[in-house]
Structures are given as structure tokens and as C-alpha cells.
């Protein structure tokens, strides 16, 4: 499960491009979640792959306790379900 928000969203041939965006992705087994914030995020809707060249990842457990946070590059998120 995930939630997306962006200042600008463009959809082209199954690729959703999000500008100045964040994505919240919940792990369906542990209910932990990750927030990805980035200036540019792409979501391949057909293959369910989210990518960002640079951004910040924040991880939380299911009780909203912070697990970790850090800057990252070449971020790829695969295998989640809507």
C-alpha cells in the first residue's frame, strides 16, 4: 500500500512522474512504513517500481517510532502492492 503527493504529477505511457514529492510505502507484513521525499520520483505503474535519483528516506515502525533516516541516491522500491 502506498500514498503519493506531489507539487506536479505527469502521467505518460504508464510512467507517473512526481515533482517535489513524497511517497509513503507500508510493508503489508510488518505494518512498518517508509517515507521517500525527493525532488523527482518516477513510478512505473505497470511494473510497480518507484525510483528516485536522490532523496531522503525515513523509516517508522507501526507505532510511529522512528527506525532510521538518511539521505540516499539511486533509490529503487520494488515488489509492493497497491
N, C-alpha and C positions, 0 to 999 in steps of 0.2 A: 504494500500500500504506500502511496506517496501523495504529496501535495506540492504544487508548483505555484510560485508567484514571480512575476517579472514586471519591470517597467515597460518592456516591449516584448511581444510574442509574435513570431513569424512562423507560419506553417507552410512547408514546401516539400512536396513529394515524400511525405511520411516522416520528415525530419522537422521537429519543433525546435526553433532557436529562441532562447530566452536571454534577454539583455538585462544587466543589473538585477540578477535573480537569486532566488534561493529555492532549494528543493528539500523537503522533509521526507525521509525514507524510513519506514518502520519495518523492523525484522518481524515477520509473522510468527516465528517460533519463540523468540525471547521477549518480544514486545519492546526491545531497546530501539532507539531511533538515532538517525544521523541527520544533521542539517548541513547541507552543502551550500555555501554562499560563493558566488563567482560573478565576475563582470560579464561572462558569456558562457552559457550552458547549452548543450545540444542534447536532445532526446530523440533517439531513433525509435519511433513508435512501433514499427514492425518487429524489431528485434529486442525491444525493451532494454536499450543500452543508453545510459546517461554519461556524457563526457564533459570535462572542463579542462582547459589547459592550465589554469591556475585558480586557486580559491582557498577557502577556509573550511575545514571540516570540524564539526562539533558533535561529539557522541554523548548520548544520555541513556541511562537505564530507564526502565519502565516507571520508576518513581520520580523521574525528572532530575535525578542526581547526575551531575556531570561526570563522565568517564574520561574524556580527553578532548583536547582542542589543538589544532595546529594548522599551519599553512601547508599547502600541498600543490603539486604540479602534476600534469598528465593524469588526471583523475578519471577512472572508469568504473561505473557501477553497472553490474550485470545481474541477471537472474532474479529480479524482483517481479512481483505480480501486482497489477493494478488493483 
